[in-house]
Amino acid sequence: MKKQKLLVENSGGESSAYMTLMLKKHYSTQYEIVVVFANTGEENEETLEFIRLCDKYLDFNTIWVEAVFNGKGKGTSHKVVNFNSAVRGADIFENMCAKYGIPNMMYKHCTRELKLNPIHHYIKSLGWSVGDYKTAIGIRADEPKRHKKEINPTKEIFQDIALKEKKECWQKVIHPMATMFPVSKLDISDFWESQEFRLQLDEHQGNCKWCYKKSLKKHYKLYTENPKQFDTPMLLEDKYGLVGKNRVKNILIDEPRKIFRGFTSTKSLIAMFKTQESSNTSYIESKNFDRCANEECSSSDGEQYTLFDN
């Protein structure tokens, strides 16, 4: 019997690593599996090290790709890298922002351009045809809000989607950890606790250092641990804030884009944190953008990108 083609999108989180391991261990006879990780340059080093260890000891054979930005009218392509050659720093983000502007909750193109497009461009380079393969995403059984209405009768398929801005990029998306081998966040943690290595990140850190989807509380904790982590978003706002249109709550405005939740700039965010440090009151607690988005990056939540970006 001819094997079905399966792309496994490995975010570098513990959930997607568990998913990858189970798929390779129990479903290799059914699927031709290719595991791909897209590096943005702003992942925590611990994420890259975790993927390296999974490749070394668990035989993931992960393909590492990075986005390549081409001229006007040309889409994002990819280049293959490895643990040693992968970019660390703002270079890839800068190239994206120079073309598309800075990302935020209104403009989530970092997911599209730094993750989805280079991954699927690589897959296309293998000769895999659009719509001829499935894409495994690390969403667990205890994340019902992240599940879309099931369309196909096939057991493991939760959604067939085409990105709105790229109709030809058709994905047959499956959530193996919600259907094929249902597991929860606690199950994942227990599994990695019993292994010889695991991802050395705390819950608030996540894979992406300064993901704008994080809550204010998490960013404050990150700032107190390492203020330098906010150098990159500040750089991007200073250099590329005026690239592209800017909409706030669907209203076009003549102001630079701001990265963080609540349409907050990096400088304003840091000023807020300094106010917290010098105040005896719970300044952070009083703010009204404390909740995280459902698709927030997380070291244990698996996939660090949503499939329906603007």
N, C-alpha and C positions, 0 to 999 in steps of 0.2 A: 504493500500500500504506500502511495506517495505521501510523504510528510507534508503537513500544513506549515506555512511559514509564520513564525512568531517573533516579533520585535519586542524585547523586554527593555523598557525605559528605566534605567537604574539611576535614581536621584542621588545616591550616596547615603540615604537614610537607612535605618535598621529595618524598617518595614519592607522597603523595596529590595533590600539585600536578602531578607527572608524569602520574599516572593521569588526572587531569582534562584535561590538555592533549591526551593521546593520544585520549581518548574524544571530545572535542569536535572534534578534527582529523579523525579517521578514522571516527567512528561516528555523526555527526550526521544522516546520511540514514536511519539505522536507528532511532535513538532520539530522543525528545523529552527533552532533558537539562536538568535543574535542579540547579545546584550550590549547596549550603548549607554554611555554617560556623556553628557554635554557639559563641558567646563566653561564657566563664565569668568573665571579669574577672581571672583569675590566669594567663592566658597571658603569655609574655614579649612585650614590645613589638615585638621583632624578628619574631615570628610574625604579628602584625597587619600590620606593614609589608610583609612578604612577600606576604600575601594581597592587600593593596592594589596592589602592583606587578604581581601576576599578573592582577588585574582590569584594570589600566591598559594593560599591554603585551601580554597574552595573551588578552584578551577572555573571561575566565572568567565575568564577570557574576555573581559570587558573591552569594547572598542571605545577609546576616548576621542571625542571630537570637539572642535571649537568652531564658532561661527566665523565666516569670512564675508565681509561686506563689500559688495561690488558697486558699479556705477549706477546712476539714476536709471530707473526702469528695469534693473536687474535684481533678482531676488537674492536672498542670503544663501550662500553655499557653505561648504565645510572644509576643514582640514583635519587629518588624523594626527593626534599627538599621543603622548604617554605620560606616565607619572612624572618623569624627570623634565620633559619639555613643556608640560602644561603651563599656561600663563598663570602667574600669581600677581594680582594687582589690577589696576583699572583699565588696562589697554583695550580689552574687548568691549567693555562698557562704553568707553570713550568713542570707539569706532561706531557703535550702535547709536549713541546719542548724537553724534555728528550728522547722522543720516535721518534719524527718526525723532530726535528730541529725547528729553529725559523721561523715564517711566514713572508712573504713579497709579493711584487707584482708578483714575479715568483713562490712563494710557498704559495698559499692561503689556506693551509690546516686547518687554524683556523676555517674557515667557515664550512668545512666538518666535522672536528673532535669535535668542541665545540658546533656546532649548529645542523647540519643535522643528523649526526649519532646518537647522544643521543636522539633526538626527535623521529626519526623513530624506534630506538630500543625500546623506551617506547611504541610507537603505536603497535609494534609487540607483546609486552607483554600483550596487551589487547586482542590478538587473531585476530587482523585485518590482513588480508592477503595482501601480496604484490600485487599491482595493483588493489586492491579491494576498494580503497578509493581515494578521491580527496584531494589535498593540496591547501589551500587558501593562497595566497601570497599578501602582501600589496603594490601592484603596482597600481598607479593611472592612470586615463585617460590622464593626462597631462605628462606622462612619456613614450612616444612612443618608445624611444630608448631602453627601458628596456623590451619591448614586443618582444617575438619571433614570428615567422611566425605561424599563426594559422594552426593547422593540422586537428583537429576534427571538424566536422560539428556542434557539440553540441554548443549552443550559448555561454555558460560561459567558455568553455575550450579554453585556448590559447596555451597550449603546453603539450604534453606527452613526458616526458623525462626519460632517465635512466642515472644516473651519470656514466661517462665513466669508472671510476675505480671500480664501484660497479654495474655491469649490473643487479643484482637481485633487486636493490633498485629502482624500477620503481615508478615514481610519475606521477599522472595525475594532473598537476598544473593548477589552475584557478586564474584569476585576477579579483575578483568581482568588485573592484572599477574602472575597465576599461570597464566592460561589463554589469554586472548585475545591478549596480547602479553607473554609471560613476560620478566621482567627481575629483576636482582639488585640488592642494595644498591650494589655497585660500579658497575653500569650507571647507576643513578640519580645517583650522585655525579659520574660522568664527564659525564653530560648537563648537569647544572647548572653544572659547572666551565666548560663551553664557552659558557654564556649570559652576557648582560650583567649579570645580577643573580642572586643566590641567597639562601637563608635564612642570615642572619648569626648563627647559633648553633652552639656546639660540641656534640659528641655528648652530653656529660654534662648539658647544660642542658635540652634537650628543650623542648617547647612550653609545658608547665605548669611554673611556677617551682619548686614544692615537691611534686610528685606523690609520694604515699606509696609508690608502687610502685618508686621508684628504690632502688638499693642504698645501703648505708651509705657506701661510698666516694664515690659521686656526691654525696650530701648533704653530706659533709664538704668536698668541693671547692667546692660551691656556697656553703657557709657561709664558707669562707675568702675567697671572692670578694666576697660580699655578705651579711653576717649579717641585714640587714633583710628578706631574702626569707622569713625564718621568723617574721616578725611576725604574718602572717595565720593560719597554723596554731596559733600560741600563743593568739591572740585567740579562735579558734573553740573550742579546748579549754577555755579559761577560762569562756567564756560558755555553751557548749552541750554540754559533756561529759556532762551528766546528762539530756539530752533523748533519750528512747527507751531501749529495753532495751540491755544490753551483754552480749555473748557473747564469750568467749575460748575458742577451740578447741571451739566448740559447747556450752560450759558457761556457763549464765547466772550472772553475778556482779553484786554490788552495789557497783560502782565506776564512776567516769566512764570514758567511752570515751577511747582514746588513738589518735592518728592514724597513727603510723608503724609500719613493719614490726617484728615482734617485740614488738608491743603496747607500743611505746615512746612516751612523751609528748614534745612538743617541748622542754620544759624539760630532760628527761633526755637528749635527743639533744644539745642544746647543751652540757650539762654534760660529756657524753662527748667532744665536740669540744674543749672547753677542756682536758680531761685529756690529750688527744692533743697539743695544742699545748705543754703544759708538761712532757711526758714525752719521754724519749729512746727509749722502746720503741714498737713498732708496735701501739698499743692498738687501733686500728681493725681491723688485720689479724686480731686474736685473736677478733673477734666472729663469731658463727655465723649472721648474717643479711645476708650480703654479696651474695648473688645477687639479680638482678632478676627480677620476674615476666615471663612471656612477653609480657604485654600492656602492659608499661611504656611510658610516654610517651617519645617520642624524636623528635628533629628530623629524623632520616633514616629512621626505621622506618615513617613514614606515619601510619596511624590511631592516635589517642591514646586509644582506648577499645575495650574488649572488648564483645562482643555479649551475653554471658551473665552479667550482673551479678546479685548477690543483691538 
